[in-house]
Amino acid sequence: MRTPKDELLLEAMDHALSARTVATVETLARLYRMLDVERVAEDENYAVFATALSRRLEGATGALHPYRASDVDGGAPQIDLFRQLMKHLPLASAADAVANTLLAGFLRGHAEATLLDVGIGQGRQECNLLRALAKAGALPRHLTVVGVDPSGDSLCEARRALMEVALEVGLRSLEFEALESPVEDVDAATWARWRGVRRPLVVNAAFALHHVAEGTPWGGEARDRVLGRLASLEPVGVVLCEPNVDHHRAPARERLVNAWHHFSRVFQLLDTLEVPGDERRAIKRFFGREVDDIVGTVNEAERCERHETATSWWERLSRAGFTPRGAMEAVRPPELHPAVGLRAEGGTVGITFRDDVLVAVLAAVPREGA
C-alpha cells in the first residue's frame, strides 16, 4: 500500500522523466516538508531518494562512480563505508559466510589449488576464508590467489592482509597474483595464461559482476562474455554474491520502484540493529551513493550499479555452460544473525529479511558436456 510520501516520490520521478523541471522541484519540496529526518528513521530513507532525484534534475551522469564519490562529495571513501557495512549489517556478513562455506567446500581436500577472485577489494572475505579452512583442517599446502580489481591500492592491501593471515594460520605456500583491471577489460592473453594455473580452480565474485560495463572489446553482452571466459578456464566451482533486485534492464520508473523496495528493506533492517548513529548514517551514505547512481543518473549507458535478480544470473550462468550445485539446503554457516534468514532454492541461498530475499549467493558447477 502506497503512502502519501511514496506517491510524491513517484510523482517527482514522472515529472523528471517528462522534463517538467519546475513541477519536479515543487513535488520534491512538498515531500521534504513532510519529512523529519532527525526524528523519524524512515524519513531518512525518503531523503536519500529525494536527493537522488534532485541529482537527476542536475543532469547527473554515471561518471561519479560510487567508489570514487568521495573525490567529489567530500565524504568518506566508499571502501571505508563498506567496512562499516560489513561490521554491522548482517545481510553482508551472512552472504560472506555462506559464500565462504561454499568456497571451502570446493577447496577442501586438495594439496594445491587456485582461487580466482573477481573484485577482490582489500581481501577481507579471503582472509576469513583462510581462517575457516585452517579451523576445519582443510588448508591446501599451496594456494594461489589471483586477485582482479580496478583499484591498485586495494590489491596492495589484499596482498598484505593475505600474507599476514597465511602466517597466522600456518599456510606456508601462498602465492598472490594481482591484476589491476575491470574483469571485462582483461585481455585474451591473460585469460589464456590463467588456463595454466594450479588445479583445481575455484572462482569467487562477491558484489562485483553487477559493475561489469555494457561494452567490451569483444562485442555482445558483456556479462555473458565474462562468464563465458570464466567457463573456458574450466573451474570446479563458481560462487557469486549479488543483490537480488533488477536495476539493470528495468526502465527508470520501474527501477525507482525496485530500488525503493530493496533499499527500504535494507534500511529497515539497519534501523532494527543497535548501531551507533554515526556508523548507521555512514552505512546509509554507502547505499545512498548507490541510489544516486541507480535513480539519479540520466545517461543510462553510464550507470554503474546494474544489479540483477538471481533468476537473471542463473540464465547467464546456464548460457555459459554452468549448472546449479546441489544440496544448498545443507549450507548453513554458524552464528547467523537472528535478524536475517536463509532460503535455499536450486543453486541459490537467499539472505532474507522479513521474507524478502535481498541478497543471493549462487553456486555453480560445470554442466556435463558443456
Secondary structure, 3 states (H helix, E strand, C coil): CCCHHHHHHHHHHHHHHCCCHHHHHHHHHHHHHHCCCCCCHHHHHHHHHHHHHHHHHCCCCCCCCHHHCHHHHCCCCHHHHHHHHHHHCHHHHHHHHHHHHHHHHHHCCCCEEEEEEECCCCCHHHHHHHHHHHHCCCCCCEEEEEEEECCHHHHHHHHHHHHHHHHHHCCCEEEEEEEECCHHHCCHHHHHHHCCCCCCEEEEEECCHHHCCCCCCCCCCHHHHHHHHHHHCCCCEEEEEEECCCCCCCCHHHHHHHHHHHHHHHHHHHHHCCCCHHHHHHHHHHHHHHHHHHHHCCCHHHCCCCCCCHHHHHHHHHHHCEEECCCHHHCCCCCCCCCCEEEEECCEEEEEECCEEEEEEEEEEECCCC
